[in-house]
Amino acid sequence: MLRMDRLSTTLVRLTMDRPPANALSFDLIQALADDLARFGAEADAPAVILTGAGERFFSAGGDIREIAARADAAVPRMRAFHRLLVALEGYRCPLLCAVNGYAVGGALELVLFADHVVASEGARFGFPEINHGLLPAAKGMRQAMDRLGRRAAERLLYSGDLVSAQEAKAMGLVDEVVGFRELQDRTRAAAETLRRKDRHLFSAIKRTFADAPRMTDEELEARTLDDMQDYLNRGETAAARDRFLQRKTRKQHG
């Protein structure tokens, strides 16, 4: 259902493998959230690539059969899904999506929380569930507005229409569009580049991206000072500043 591959000591790939469409069952949602929590607790947390098995579906979103079979399943399922979105947003190291096909409904909400998205040329994105008696999570809808802007979010959420990978790239949902055969290698290369960044810096930037829209100016100032003191006092960052100054001095005297 969820395959985990350790590609290196600092990179993990999670593959949703639930034929025929990699739909998000309650168990798959729980497994994703649990794995992110476990990786995040590691001292040297890895970058994570999320993808789907096969060529047609990243994921078809929530498994509507679970709700259709038991109406009382909707609330615990949505609580679990909200927990997953919180885990995605709070993951402190790079989180990437390799979108190998349709990423719709709840799956699109997962993509919206990624730090970098690579899509195959045949990928499609949208919220078709609004036409089938389901509603996206409020946290996912807010992320769509924050990430894409209100007009683009309204286009997707009011219509339920699907957009192509190229259209998704134009609206800022996707960073790169590549052929299917290049997808995993290209996403891995992007993950390795991001993971080489100082992870404390990356974590601080991510945390502020998530929190800043709902923080006051006083809270932003306090965050700036706290992060600055933590960051400047680390030996690695002091060494990086020294290297920069040395290069600048050499250029001035060169």
Disulfide bonds with the S-S distance in Angstrom:
none
